[in-house]
């Protein structure tokens, strides 16, 4: 029996397609029909013919769409295999379909079919144009003249083409992508003329006929145009005296078109580029464009459609880009008018955005205004200074917090004009989303006041003064006893204090300052406010803290008497808050209430803040403050936290004694109670079992109610232990020597000088703290030993898991948004803490504070600590003991909080006795730990347990994130040890500072000039960084060298782009130093070259990673190729589609020029190293070309690509003359380059 005819086959396909979407048939039948359709698509030689039959006959839209998919499949996957006749068949019939059109232009039900047809044409373009299809543009132009539907289809063709070529860059062949891009660029003038002609023609017809077909064409062409505007040459945008900008701005006044026009405008104004490309965009400040923009905002108060609202949000983005171009050029380009024409109108547009009830639109306007106010020239312009008053009055009331609407149906036609709540419902689907936005919004609002104070300080202060005085007047008449954080009275108090703090934080930075008398008068009024509400009392403390600056200003002025007179009552007000309590029969319950506890803690923190900012103001009355603190500590039931904060304030002030003996004596007085506690608990720190018994982990959990008369002994033990630890921590953090060398010398702090003449100081706390280190280290050993099986067995079942991560920390790491209860609102604290919660919080605080103490001890105590005999051994046996059992989230604390600052603070003379032995212990452990964890995480991805957003186990995701973070933080430690770095902070920003925004890793390049190179700073750091003295010791010590080097190069290939980038920046200096010391063995050379190539395979597709990996690859190859040619050749030959000729060229350049670091005297001087490490661009280009088929070919990313898309390169384009027009199908197809083979077999 013969094969079925085409109509029969097509009808069977149509029936199968209908079955797959029929809910009334069984799942088995639908599955069989689906499999049959897919099988036909994969193996049938009649895909194109059957597809065309389905499209051109009377079938449903779903069947027609499948027919187009069959044709696209044939082009996309089989174009290099099918015959010339079939290519002609597909091309001719597809263009006939284009010429005929697919239904009316305004028929939205056919959009998917139109899109499918456009994609077939685009797939043919990607394989044949321009070399073998030079008539394409004329064919598309001719088709567009046949009607609206055809014009729409042509626009869709351009849209999908430019997405694949320039935006998404989905074409596998770089050469074809460049060919098409070049052809687009050559014809861009004609293409833009085509777009503009159709826009103008259809806008005119729509304005007169209101034909929705014309409207649809305009919108599609605008959307297509928007995809070009980000990357085309600025000359096309500004052609014909800015014709394109005129048209786009004109369209902003058409309600049905303005949103798409605003998208085009946003693409234009937010373009990146050099100054010469930015200057033409200031054309938008001319009369006509700015007038159209301004007039489009006139319906703002009356038009309340969602489409218009979306337009407003898009227009704020456009204006933000325009202001960015303006601020970039003003003051730097001499021919730029400052301010530009129509600047007043531009300011009115921004103010209109700020007035809008929507928080999103307001935020957009504020961001634009902040750009202007931060520009030195623009901010001083009289027009702009006049606008400050208006802007302040607009945003001031918006500082008051608004809760998320409880009812989401507030956006209804009857609610015009729409309120802030209505727009909030549109913008935010949930309260969690809203709570994420509000803090950012509020920070920018307050930044308005901060930045404005630098320009108009008198006005911003007068605004605060007026608002605060009004609040004082209302406070005298309000009878409210208690309020919540959502009470309007509290919200206004909180807002005015936030504004006041923002303004006064900048007062000392300006010369034109407000009257000190007025400031002190406000401070006096704060003291006169009487309230028993802890929330209001708390905001009053914030107000006092902000106004304290006037006391410091008065000390140097002619109103010093007023300042001196006010200081005691101010401190009395704060101390009264520390002992604040409500009269209640249930005294203990009142004392423990959340609002009162947080008020008291706030008051104690205020004393610390004032001591840090104004210590010299408090120094003359130190004895009175000390006596007051002792008195309230004895008379009042202060918590341990409150006592510690007050002690810290005294310690901060004592730093300005500038007398070693006096300060040492005072520290001894503060630490004496803690010393007794350490002596008492020392026996309980001998073994893990005694420690577990002491804190109650082995006992049954019991919740003891207040006033029950029962003492919780274990709770007291835990609190006593924390008090002793935090006392020592506070002393180490706060005690320091004078910054002034003369004061240090006179005060007795300097004991000797180094060989280079630098003074060696002594910390007055050292003699008190160092004797306690033995007990603290014993505590650390016990904390690590809590994870060993014998210790876990001793823990009572009620406390099983108490040593695990806190739930809030898990949510934070996983990125789960949750509403944090306001600590000043006890009504939100609905969950009653259990004994388990108290124990878990205690263990977390104890662990983190212990390692924090040791981390800051290195910087604070310095030589007094590092010179202790056997310090490294003691630390290894305590801090670094039992690390095999310590989980990643605890190990992170050890690495980040302790090890990094400890290494950074170590004096050079103690490297060999302290740091190197520690690395001998920790480096092999971390190599093994990270390797094991990465193997586990990789197995989860390969098995599908990770990577599928819908099926991920929360714990596995948490393990993945923790492992990545631990890897990055350990690399930061290695950086400090090898080349130097910062002790704390900047952990997550170092690479960002060197390489630009690391978020660029996940973005595609929009240019056609290849991936962007590293910044000059990063190139310099990578090529010229010199290994430090400590780094040389670590790399010449056998037990540390191998572990450190393997860790760094393994990180390059592990599946974390951020860690890979950090490792690349370290690997360059390391490999040069190893080469200089002749320490590169054959095995090491094979490993490091392999890891670099694996890194290119894993991360080469990221813009931020590829340049650093290419640079490192050239350095590594340059060094090991002359020494181990057989090893390098064996590894390089495993690269897919390796071009041996290119490899030989690279070898010739390397062998003729000599390796980067092949001399024995390298690394002796920074300048010498910098010169010798200069990398030849030709070598980098060759290496990039050699590895091009490897770059970004991540095996995991290609697991499910059964049918790779193949696009063959065509013959090179002739740029000098027009090519002869040939038939699109006259040339034979070649097999193409198959890039399925991946770099799998490299030894890991």
N, C-alpha and C positions, 0 to 999 in steps of 0.2 A: 504493500500500500504506500503511495507517495506521500510527500510532505504536505501538510495542510496549506491552503492558499493564504495569502496575506490577509484578506478580509476575515477569513475564519479565525486565523491566529489573533488578529487584533480584537475581534469580538470576544474571544476567550479571555484575552488580557483584560478587556473592559469589564467582563463579568467578575473576574478575580479581584480587580480593584474595588468594585462595588461591594464585594463580599467582605473585604478587609475592613470596610468602614460601616458595615451593617451591624447594629447592636442586637438585632433579632436572631442572628445565627450563632452557633456555638463558638466557643473560643478555639476549639480544635479546627473548625472549618476556617475561621479567620486566619489562624496561624498557617494552615496549609496553603491558603490563597496567597498570603504574604510571601511565604517561601518560594512559591511558584513564580511570583512576579520578580523577586530578587534573583532567582536562578536564571530566568529569561534574560534579565538585564546583564548578568555576568557572562553567559556563554552563548547567547544567540547571536548569529551574524546579521540578523535582520532588525537590530535595535532601531536604527535610524528609519528604516522603511516603516516598521510598525508604529514607531513614535509619530511619524508624520501622518500616518493614516488616522491615528487616534485624535490628532490635533485638528485635522481638516474635515472630519466627518461629524455627524450629529451625536456627539457623546456629551456626558455631563462635564462640568468644569473640573471635577476631580480627575476624571479619566484624561481629559486634555492635558492637565498638568503633568500626569504621569508620562504621557507621550513626549512632552518636552523634556522631562527628566531622562527618558531613554536616549534622546538625541544628544543631550548634554553629556551623558555617560560615555557615549561613543566617542565624542570629541575629547573629553577629558582624560580618558584612560586608554583609548585604542587608536588615537589619531596617527601614531607612528606605525601602526600595524595594518590599517585598512587600506584598501586600494585607492588609486587616484579617482576612479569613477565614483566611489562612495563619497570621497571628499567633495567632489563636484556636486554630487546629489545633495549632501548636507548643506553646503554653502549656498547653492542656488535656492533651495527651498526655504532655508531660514531667512534669506533676504527677501524672498517673496512674501513670507509671513510678515516680515517687518513692513514691507510696502503696503500690504493689505490692511495691517493694523489688527489689534485685538479689541474689538468692541469700542464703545464710546470712551473718550478720555476721562469722563467724570464717573465712570462705573467702577466704584470701589470694590465690588465683588470679584473683579477680574484682576486685581493687583497682583496676586500670586502668579497668575498665568503670564502677565506682562513681564514680571521679574524673571520668570523661568526662561522666556524667550530671549531676553536681553543677556542672560548668562551664557546661552549657547553662542551668541555672537562674540561675547567677550572671550570665551575659551578659544574660539578660532583666532581672534585677534592676538591672543597671547602666544599663539604658535606660528602665525604667518605674517603679521604686520610689523614693520612697514616693508621689509625687503620683498615679500612675495604677495603683498596685497596693497600696492601703492594707491589704488583707487578707492580705498575704504572711506576716506572723509567725503569724497564727492558722492559716493553712494549713500552715505548717511544723510548728507545735506539734501540730496534729491528726494529721499524717502520722507524727510521732515516737511517737504513742501506739499505733500499729498493730503495732509489733514492733521487735526489735533492729536488723534490717537498715535499716528506715526511720529509726530514730534515728541510726544511723551516717551515713546519707546526709545527713540534716539537718545534722549536725555538720560534714560535709565542705563543705556549702554555705556555712555561716558561715565556715569556715576559708578557703575560696577567696575569698570576698567581702572579708573583712578584709585578706587579703593584697593584693588589687588596690586597695583603698580607702586603707588606712592604712599598710601596711608597704612594699609595692613601689611603690604609687602608679602603677599602669599605666593608669589611666583618662585618656584624652587631654583630656577636658573638665574643667577645674577646677571649673566650676559643678556638674556632676553629681557630682563627687567630694565636694564640700562638702555637696550635698543628701543624699547617702547617709550621709555621716559624721554629719550633723546628725540624721538619722533614727535611726541606730544609737545616738547619744548619748541621744536622748530615750527610747529604749526599752531602754537598757542595763540598768536594774534588772530588767526582765522577762527579758531575755536571760540575765543572770547567774543569776537564780533558776532558769531553765530548765536551764542547765548544771549547777548544783549539785544540783538535784533528780534529774537523771538519773545523776549521779555517785554520789550517796548510795544511790539505789535499786539500781543495778547492782552497787555494791560489796557491799551487803548480800546480794544474790542470789549473787554470786560467792563470797562467804565461806562460804556454806552449800552451794551446789551445785557450785562449781568449773566452772561453764559458761564455756567459752572465748568464747562470744558476748557474755556480760556483760563479760568482761575486755576484749574488743575495743572495745566501746562506751565503756567508761571511758577507755581509752587515746586513742581518737579525740577524745572530748570534752575530755580534758586537753590534747591537742595544740592543739585549737581555742582553748581557754581561754588557753593560753600566748600565742597571737597577739594577744589582747586586752590582756593584763596590762601590757604595756610602756607603753601610751599612754592607757588609760582613766583617768577621774578616780579619785583615791584613795578617794573616798567609796564607790564600788562594791566596792572591795577590802575595805574595813573595815565594810561594811554588816552589820547584825544581829550586832553585837558581835564582829566578826572571824570570822564563820562560814566565809568562804572560806579564811582562813589556817588555821583549825582543821582543816578538811577536808583541805587539802593536806598539813599536817604529819602528820595521822593516816595518810595514805596512804604516807608515807615508810617505814612499817614493813611494807608489803606488797611482798615481793620482786619480783613481776611488774609492779607499778605504780610503784614508787618512782622509777625513772628519769624517767618522764614527770612525776611530781609534783615532782621536783627541778628539772626544766626550768621549771615554773610558778613555783616558789619563786625560782629564779634571775632570772626576768623581773621579779618583784616587788621583790626586794632590790636589784637593779641599776637601778632606775628613776631617771631624772633628775628634778630638780624643785627647788622652793624648800623652805625649812625646814618650813613648815606641812604640806607633802606628805610629808616624810621622817619627821616625828615619829611618826605612827601606826604606822610599820613597826617601831618598837621594841617593839610588842606581841609580837613573836616572842621576846622575852626573858622572857615570862611562863612560868609553870610548865609548862602543858600543851604549848605548841609546842616549847619547848626540850627537854622530856623526850622527846617523840617523836623529835626530831632526834638526841638523844644515844643513845636506844635503838636507832635504826637503824644505829648504828655498832658495836653489840655483836658482830655476826657477822664483824667485820673480820678477825679472826685465823683464823677457821675457814671462812668462805665465800670461795671462790676462783673464782667464775664471772666470765666476762668482762662480763656484764650488771651484776653488782654492782660491778665495777671501774669501769665507765663511770658508774655512779651516784655512786661516791665522787668522781670527777673533777668531775661536775656539782655535787655538794654543796659542794665547795670553792669553786666559783664563786658559789654562793648565799651561803655564809658570808662570802666576800670582800665581796659587796655589802652584807651586813648590817653588817660591821665598818666599811665606808665610811660608811654612814648614821650609825653610832654616833660615829665620829670627827668627822664633819661637825657633829653636833649638840652633843656634849659640850663644855662650856665656853662655848658661844655662846648656848644656850637655858637660861634660868634654871630652868625647870621640868623639866629632864632630870636624872634621878637618875644620879650618877656614883659608882661604877660601877653599871650597871643590875642588876636582879634576875637571878639565875642567871648572873652573870658568871663565877663559878668553873666552872660547867658548860660555858660557852662556851669558856673557856680549855682545858678538858680536851678538847674537840672539836678545837681547833686543834692541841694537842699530839698527839692521835691521828693527825691528818693527817701531822704531821711525822715520826712514828715509822714510818709505812707504808714498806715496801720500795720502792714505786714512786717514781721520781724526780719524776714529774708530780704525784702526790698530795702528796708532800713539798713540792714547789715551791709548790703552792697554799696549803698551810698556812703556809709561810714568808712568803708575800706578805701573808696576813692578819695574821700576827704583826707584820710590819714596819709595817703601818698603825697598829697599837696602840702599838708602842714609840716611834713618831715623834710621838705625841700627848702633849703636855706633861702634861695632867691624868691621863690613863689610865696613862701610863708610871710615875707616882709612886704609883699605888695599891698598897697592900701586897699584895693578891692577885696583882697582875701582877708586882710585884718578886719575889715568891716563885717565880713561874713562870719567871723568867729562868734560874735555876740548872738547871731541868729542860730548858728549851729548848736551852741551851748544850750540855748533855751529850748531847742527842739529835742536834744538827746537827754537833757537832764531828767525829765519825768520818765523816760524809757528805762532809766537805771533801776527803777522799782520793779522787783521781780513779779512776774505774772505766772500763776500756776497753770498747769496743763488743763484744758477744759474737761470737766467731768462728763459733759454731754457732747457727743460729736455730731449732732445734727444741727449745729448752729449755722451751717452754710446753706441757707435756703433763700429762695427769691424774696421772701418777705422781710429779710434782715438787712436790706439795703439802707444806709451804707454799711458795708461789712466791717465787722470789728476785728481787733487783733486775734480774738479767739477763733473767729471764723477762718482767717487765713492760717492760723496755727493748725487747724484741722486739715486743711488742704496740704500743708507742707510736711506734716509729721503724722505718720500712721499710728504711732504709739507714744506713750509717755517716755519710754526709754530713748527713743530717737530725739524727742524734744529736750530731754535732760542732757543729751550729748551736745546739742547745739547751744543751749543757753550759756554755759560757761565761756565758750569762745566768743559768743556775741557780747557778753558782758565785759570781758577783758578788752575788746575793741572799743566799746562804749567808754570805758574808763580811760582808755588810751587817748581818746579825744580830749579829755580834761588834762591829762598829763602833758600832751604835746602842745595844747593850746596855752598852757601855763608858761611854756618857754617863749611864747610869742606875745601873749597878752596876760601877764600874771595878775595885774590889778583887777581885771575884769573877772577872771575865773575865780579869784579869791572872793571878790565882792558877791559873786553868785552864790558861792558856798556860805558866805557870811549871812546873806539874806535868807537863804533856805534854813540855815541852822537857827537863826534868831526866830524865825517863824515856828520852828519845831519847839524851841524853848517856851515860846508863848503858849502854844497848844498844850505843852506838858504841864503847865501850871493849872490848866482848866480840866484836864482829863482825869477821870476818877477810876480808870481801869486799874484793877489790882493785879491781875495776871493776864498774860496773853500768850498766843502760840506764834510760831514762826510764819504763819499765814495770816496773822492779824494785820490789817492795813497800817496800824500805828507802828508795829515793829518793822514792817517792810519799808516804811518811809524812813524811820530812824536808820535802818541798815543801809539804805541807799545814800542818804546824805553823808553818812560816815565814810562810805566807800569813795564817794566823790571827794570829800575833804582830804582823805588820805592820798588820793591820786594827785590832787593839786599841791598839797604841802610837801609831798615827796620831791617836788621839782623846785620848790621855792628857793632853796639855797644855790640853785644852778643859774639863777638870773640876777641881774644887778638891780632891776626895778622891783623892789620887794614891797609887799603890803605893810601897813603900819603895824609895828610891834604892839602898840597899845591896843589896837583892835583885836589882835590875836590873843593877847592876854585877857582881854575882856571876855572873849568867847570861852576861854579856859575857866575863868571865874564862874561864868554862867553854868558850865558843865558841873562844877562843884556844887552849885546850888540846887541842882535837880535832885529831888528826893524820890526814890522809888523802892518798892519791895519786890518788884518783878525781876527775876534774875536775867531774863532776856534783855529788858531795857537797860538794866545795870551793865550788862556785857557790852552793848553798843556804846554806852557812855564811856566805858574804859577804852574802847577803840578810839573814840573821839578825843579823849584826854591824851592818849598815846600819840595821835597825829598832831595835836596842838602843842605838844611838848617842845616842838622845834622853836617856838617863840620864847621859851625859857632860855634856850641856848643862845638865841639871837640877842636877848635882852642883856645877857651877861657881858656882851662886848659893846653895848650901846649906852645911851644916857638914861635908860629906864631900868638899870640894874636893880634898883631897890624893889621895884614891882616884881621882878623875877624872883628875887630872893625871898620875898614875902609869900609868893605863891607856891614855892617848891614844897614846904612842909605840908600844907593842906592837900596838895596834889598827891603826895605820897600817902598821906593819911587816908584819902579816898580809895587809893588802890589797896592799901593794907586792910581797910574795912571790907573790901570785896573779898579778900583772901579768907577772912573769918566770917563771911556772910552766912547767915542761917535764918530760916524762917521760924517764928515761934510756933511750936507744935507740941502736942502731948507726946507724939511718937518722935522723940528727938532723933533716935538713930535712923529711922526711916527718912526723916527730913534731911539729915546730914548726908545720906547716901543717894538722895534723889539726883537724877541725871543733870537737871538744869543747874542746880546749886553746885554740884561737883565741877561742871564745866565752867561755871562762872569763876569759881575759886582758882581753877587751873589757868583760866584766861588771865586773871589778875596776877598770878605768880609769873606767867609768861611775859606779861607787860613789864614787870620789874626787870626781867632779863633783857627784854628788848631795849628798854631805856638805858640799862647799864651798858649794853653794847654800843648804842648810838651816842650816848652823852656821859661817858664815864667820868670825865673831868668835872662835870657839873655835880655829880654825886660824891666825888672824892672828898670834898671838905666836910661832908656830913656822914662819912662812912661809919663812924662810931655810933651815931644815932640810929642809922639804918640797921647796923649789926645788933644793937640793943633791942630794937623793935622786933626784929626777926626772932631773936632768942625769946623775947617775951611772948609773942603770939605762938611760938612753937611750944612753949611750956604750958600756956594757958588754954590754948585752943586745940581741938582734936584735928590737927592737920594730917592729911594723907602723906604717904611717903613721897609721892610725886610732887606735891606742893612743897614739902621740905627740901627736896633735891633742887627744885627750880630756884628757890630762895637762896640756897647755898651757892648755886652757880652764879647768881647775880653778885653775891659778895665776892666770889673768886674773880669774876671779871673786873670788878672795881679794884680789887687788890693788885691786879697786874700793873696798876699805875702807881703803886707805892714806890717803885723803882729802888727798893731796898731788899736785897736778897734775904737777909736774916729776918726782917719783919714779915716778909711774905711767906718764908718757910715756916715761921712760927704759927702764922695764921692757918696755913694749910694743915699743919699738925693738929691744930684745934678742931678743924672741920673733919679730918679723917679719923680722929681718935675713936669715936663710937664704932665706925666701920671696922677698924682694926680689931676691936674687941670681938665683934661678931665673927670675923674670919677666924680668930683664934678659937672661938667656941664651936664653930661648925667644922673645923679642920678634921676631927676624927671621922665625921660622916662622909668625907671625900676620899677616904682611903681605898674603897672598893665600890664597884657599881651597885652591889647589893645593899651596902649601907647607905649609899646616896638615894637609891630607889625607896628604901624604907623611910629615909628622912623627909622626903618631899611627899610621901603618901601614895606613890604609884602602886605599891604592893597592897594597899588597903582598899576596902570597899568604898565606893563613892557615897558620900552622905551630904545631902543639902541641909545645912543648918539654918533655920529661920532666925531673923533678927529678934532680939529680946527673949530668946529661948533659954538663956542662961548657960548654954553649952558653948565651950570654946573649941574651935576647929584648930587643933594643934598643927596639923599638916599645912593648913592654909597660912598660919602664922609663920611656920618655918619657911615656906616659899616666899612670903613677903619680906621676911628678914633677910633671906639670901639675896633677893633682888635689890633691897635697899643697900646692902653692903657692896654689891657689884656696881650698882649705878652711882654710888658715892665715888668710888674710884674712877669710874668712867668720866663722871663730871669733872673731877679734878684734872684728869689727864687732858680732857678736851679744852678746858677753860684756862688752865695755868700756863703762862708763857713768859718768856723774857722780854724786856723792852725792845722795841724795834730800833730805837735810836742807839747806835754803838756807844756814844758818849754816856748816855744814861746807864747802859749795861756795864760799862767800865766803872763808873762812879758807884753804882749800886752793888758791885761785887759779884756780878753774874759771869764775868769772863775769867776763866781759869788758866788759859794757855792760848797759843796760836798754832796754826798749822804751818807746814813747811813753806807754803805760799803766802803766809802772813795773815790768813783769815782767822778771826777770833773763834775760839772754842768756848761755848757758853755752857752753863749748867742750869738745869731746870730746878726751881725750888721745891717741886713736888717729888723729884726723883728719890730722895732719901726716905720718903714716906711710902711711896708706891712700890718700889722694887722689892722690899721685904715681903710684900703680899703676893708677888707673882707666883710663888710656889703653890699657894692655895688656889689661885685663879687657874693655873695650868692643870692642877689636879681636877678642878671642876670641868675643864674642857675635855680632859681625857674621859671622864665619866659620861659626859654628854655624847661623845662619839661611841662609847661602849654601850650606850643604851640600845644600839641597833644590832648588837651581836645576839645570836640565838639564846645564850644562857641568860642574858639580861631580859630579853623579850618574854622569856618563860616566867620571870618573876613578877611581871606586870599584871595587876588584877584585871579581870575581864571587863570591869566597868571602865577601865582606862585604855583598853586595847585600841590602838590607832590614835592616841592622844599626841603622839610624836609626829604625826603626819602633817601635811601642808594644810593651812587654814583654808576654809572654803572661799573666803574673799580673795585670797591670793590665787587660788585656782581660777576663779572667775576672771581675775585681772589678766592672768597669763593667757587664758583662752579667749580673751576679748569679749566676754559676756558682759553686756551692759546691765547694770543693776542700780537701783536707787539707793544711794547711801543715806541712811537716816541722819538728819541734822542733829549734831550732838547737843545743840541748845534747845531741842524740842523733845522733852521726855515722852510726849504722846506718841512719837514715832517708834520709840524703843519698845515694841510690843513683845518681842521674844525674851523670855526670861532665861538668863544664863544658867546652865547646868554645871555641876561639878566638873564634868568632862570638858566643857567650854573653858572654864577657868584653868584647868590643867593644861589644855592645849595652848592657850594664850601664854601661860607661864613658860612652858618649854620653848616656845618660839622666841619670846622676848629674851629668855636666858641665853639661848644659843647665839642669837644675833648680837646681843650686847657684849657677850664675851669676846667674840671675834672683832667686833667694832673697837673694843677697848685695846686689843693687841694691835689693831691696824693703826690707830692714832697714837699709840705709845711710841712707835718708831719715830714718828715725826716730832712728838713732844719731848720725849726723853733722850732721843738721839744717842750719843756715845755712852751715856750712862746705862743704856739698855744693851747696846750691841757689844760692849766690851765685857759683858758677863761671861765668865768662863763656862764652856760647855753649853752655851745658849742653843746652838743648832740641835744638839742631841736632845736637850730638854723639849724643844719645840716638836721635834720629830716624834718623840715618845708621848706627846700630849695632843697638840693641835692636829698633827697628821697621823695619829694612831687610828687603826681600824678603819681606814678609809674605804676598804673594800666593801664594808657594810653600810657606809653612809650613803644615803640616796642623793640623787642629782640636785634636788632643790636645796639641800643642806650644803652640798659640796660647792654650789655656786657662792654661798655666803663666805666660805673659807677662801675661795679663790679671789672673789671680787672685793670683799670687805677687809680681809686681813692680808693675804699674800701680796697683792699688788702694791698697796701703800707701804707695806713692810719692806719690800725690795727697793722701792723708790727712795725711801728715807735712809737707807743704809749708807753710812760713810764709806768712802773708797777703801780705807785701810782694813775694813772688816769683811770685804767680799769673800776672801778665801776661807775665813773661819766660820762665817755665818751663812751667807747666801749660797755658795757653791755646794756645801753639804746638804742644804735643804733641797736644792734642785736635783742632787744625786738621788734623793728619795722621791721627790714629787714628779720629776719628769718621766721616768719609766712608768710610774703608776698612771699618769694622765694619758700617756700614749696607749697603754693597754686598755684603760677605761673608755677613752673616746673611740678607739677602734672597735671595741666590743659593742658599744652602744650604737655606733653607726652601722655596723653589720646587722644589728637587730632592727633598726629603723628601716634600713634598705630592704630587708626581708619583708617587713610589713607593707611597704609600697609594692614590692613585686607580687605579693600575695593578694593585693587588693584591699588589705585591711586599712590602709591609709590612702588618701587621694580621692576617694569617693565621698563627696560632702554629705551624702545622705546616710551612709552606713558606718561612719567613723565612730569608734569607741572613744569616749571622752578621755579615758586614762591613756590610751595610745596616742591620741593627739597631744595630750599634756606631756607625755614622754618625749615626743618629737620636738615640741617647742623648747622644753627644758634642755634637751641635748644640743639643739642649735645654739641656744643662749650660752650654755656652758662652754661650748667650743669657742664662740666669739670672745668670751670674757677671758678664757685661758690664753687666747692669742694676744689679748691686751697685756696680760702678764708677761708673756714672752717678749713682747715689744719693749716693755719697760726694762727687762733684763738684758736684751740684746742691743738695742739702739737708743734706749732712753724713752721717756714719755711722761705723761702726767700721772700723779699718784691716785687721784680720785676724780670723779666726774669725767665727762667727755667720753665715757666708755662706749656709748653708742654713736658718738658724733665724730670720732677721730677720722674714720674713713670718709665721712661726709665732708669734713673740712678739707681733706686732701684731694678728694675726687669729685667734689660736687655732690649733688643730691643722690644718695644711693638708691632712692626710689626710682631713679632712671633705669635701674636694672630691668624693671618690669615694663618698660616702655619701648616701643618700636621707634626706629629712626625714620624720620619723615623726609629726609633728603635722599638724593641719589648719589651722593659723593662718598659712600662708604660710611662705616660706623665712626662716630666722633672719637677723637683721640683723647687720652687723659689730659687733664689740665697740666700746665707747665709745672705747677707746684708738685703734683703727684709724680710727673716724670722725673723731676729733680730729686724728689725723695727716694724714688725707687732706684735711680741710677747712681746717686751720689751719697746716700746715707752710709755713714761709717759705723762699723760695729764698735760699741763702747768698750771700755776697759773690762767691765763685768762680762760683756758679751764674749770677748776674746777668751776670758777664763773659762766660760761655759763651753765654748766651742773647742777648746784645747783639752778639756777634761773628757776622757773617753766615755765615762758613764753618763755624762749629760749630753754630749755632742750628738750621739746617734739618736737618742730619744727626742731631743728638741728638733733636729733636722727632719726626722721621719714624721713627727707631728705636724710641722709646718707644711711639708709637701703633701701629706695625706689630706690636710684641710683644703688644699687647692682642688682636689678631686672629689671631695665629699659633696653631697647634694645640698649645699647651702651657699648661695651666691655671695652673701655678705661675708661669711667666714672665708670663702675663697679669695675675695678681694683683699681682706686683711692679710691673709697668708701670702698673697703675691707681693705685697709691699714689704713684707719681712724677708721673703725668700731671696730677693735680689742681693741685698747686702750680705746675707748669710752665705750664699754660694760664692760670692767674690772672696769673702774672708777664708772660706775653706780652700778655695783654689790658691790663694796667696800662701796659706800654711801647708799646702800639699797634702790635704787630708781627704781628698776625694778618691775613694776606692772604686774598683770596677762595679761592685754591687751597688754602692751608693749612686754612682753615675747612672746606672740603669733605672734605679728607683726614681730619681728626681726627674729625669727626662720623661719617663712613663707617666708620672703624676701630672706633669705640665700638660702633656697631650690629653690625658684623661680630663683635666680641668677644662681644656678647650672643648672637648666633647660634651662635657656636662654643662658648662656655663658660657661657651663662646657666643651664644646667641644674645647675651645681655650686653647692652651698649657700654655699661660701666666696667664689665669684666674683661671683654675681649682685648682692648688695648693693653691692659696690664699683663694679661696672659701671653700675648704676642711678644711684648717686650721681655718678659721673663723667659719665654721660650728661646728667644735669640740669645739672651745672656747664657742660659744653660747650655745650649747647643754650641755656642762659641767657645765655651770653656772645656766641655768634655769631648768635643769632636776631635781635636788634635791628639788627645791622650788615649782615647778609646774608640777608634774608628769602627771596629767590627761591632761593638755593642750599639753604637748610635745607628749604624746602618741597619742592623737587625730590627731595632725598634721602629725606625722611620719607615721601613718597608711594610709595616703593618697598617699604615695609613691607607684608607680606601682610595682607589684611583690615583695612587701616587705618581706624579710626573718625575721620572728619574732625571730628566734633563734639568729640571728646576733644582732638584736636590744637588746635582753636580755643580750647578752654578753657585749655589750657596756654599758648598764645600770649597770651591775655588776662591771665593771672596774671603772666607774665614782663614784658609791656609795661607793666602797671600798677604793678608793684613795682620795675622796673628791674633790670638785670643784676647778677650777683654782683659783678663787678669792672669797673665801668664808670666808675670815677673815677680821676683821675690821681694821687691821693695814696695809693692803696692799696699795701700792702706796706711802709709806712714803720714800722709798729709791729706787734708780734705781736698785741697785744690788739685793735687796730683791725681787723687782717686776720681775726682769729678771729670777731669780731662780724659783719663784712661777708660772710664766707664761710658763714654759717649757712644751711643749705638747708631750705627749707620742705617739710615732710612731704607737704603736698598736692601739690606739684610732683612729688615722687618717686613718689607713688601714681599720678598721672596718667601720668607717663612710663612707669612699669612697665605700666600698662594699655595704653598705646598700643603698646608693643613686645611685648606678651604673646604674639602669634602669631609672633614672631620668636625669642623666647628659647629657646635650646637646640635650634633647628632646624638642626642641623649637617647639611650636605648629605651628607657621607660616611656619616653614621649612617643615612641614609634611602635609600641607593642601591638596596637590595634589597627595599624595601617596595612591592611592586606593588599590593597591595590595602590601602589604609589603612583602619584601623578607624574608623568614624564613629559618634559618640554625640551625639545632638541634645540640647540643653538643653530642659528642661521648664519649665512655668510656675512662677513663684516660689512657694516654700512659704509658707503662712500660719501664722506661729508663734503667733498669739494664740488661735486656736480650731481644733478638729479639722476637717479637710477633709471634705467630703461624699464618701461612698464611691461611686466610680464604677467602671464596668467597665474593666479594664485595656486594652481595645482600643476603647473608645468614642471616643477622641480621635484626630484625624487626625495623621499624622506630618508633620514638617516636614523640609526638606532638610538642615538642619544646617550647620555651619560647616566648609568644606573648607580644610584647612591643608596641602594638598600643595604649593602654590606656596611656594617658598623664596626667601630673600633672596639671589638669585644675581647680579643684574645690577648690583650696586653696584660702581663702579669701584674697582679695587685698585691 
